[in-house]
Amino acid sequence: MNEAKKHQCPECEKKAQEHARSEEMGLAILIMLMPAMTLTLLSNAGLF
C-alpha cells in the first residue's frame, strides 16, 4: 500500500493540534472519573 503524502498546510496542522488536545482532554476526564467508578463498583459488589 502506498504511503499517503503528508503536506504542510496551516489548516491541517491546526486540525491535528485540535485533535491532540481533544484526545488529551478525554483521557484526563477518564482518569479523573476512575476513583468514582472504582468506588461505585466496589459498593455495588458489597466490598465497600
Secondary structure as a PSIPRED ss2 file (coil, helix, strand):
# PSIPRED VFORMAT (PSIPRED V4.0)

   1 M C   1.000  0.000  0.000
   2 N C   1.000  0.000  0.000
   3 E C   1.000  0.000  0.000
   4 A C   1.000  0.000  0.000
   5 K C   1.000  0.000  0.000
   6 K C   1.000  0.000  0.000
   7 H C   1.000  0.000  0.000
   8 Q C   1.000  0.000  0.000
   9 C C   1.000  0.000  0.000
  10 P H   0.000  1.000  0.000
  11 E H   0.000  1.000  0.000
  12 C H   0.000  1.000  0.000
  13 E H   0.000  1.000  0.000
  14 K H   0.000  1.000  0.000
  15 K H   0.000  1.000  0.000
  16 A H   0.000  1.000  0.000
  17 Q H   0.000  1.000  0.000
  18 E H   0.000  1.000  0.000
  19 H H   0.000  1.000  0.000
  20 A H   0.000  1.000  0.000
  21 R H   0.000  1.000  0.000
  22 S H   0.000  1.000  0.000
  23 E H   0.000  1.000  0.000
  24 E H   0.000  1.000  0.000
  25 M H   0.000  1.000  0.000
  26 G H   0.000  1.000  0.000
  27 L H   0.000  1.000  0.000
  28 A H   0.000  1.000  0.000
  29 I H   0.000  1.000  0.000
  30 L H   0.000  1.000  0.000
  31 I H   0.000  1.000  0.000
  32 M H   0.000  1.000  0.000
  33 L H   0.000  1.000  0.000
  34 M H   0.000  1.000  0.000
  35 P H   0.000  1.000  0.000
  36 A H   0.000  1.000  0.000
  37 M H   0.000  1.000  0.000
  38 T H   0.000  1.000  0.000
  39 L H   0.000  1.000  0.000
  40 T H   0.000  1.000  0.000
  41 L H   0.000  1.000  0.000
  42 L H   0.000  1.000  0.000
  43 S H   0.000  1.000  0.000
  44 N H   0.000  1.000  0.000
  45 A C   1.000  0.000  0.000
  46 G C   1.000  0.000  0.000
  47 L C   1.000  0.000  0.000
  48 F C   1.000  0.000  0.000
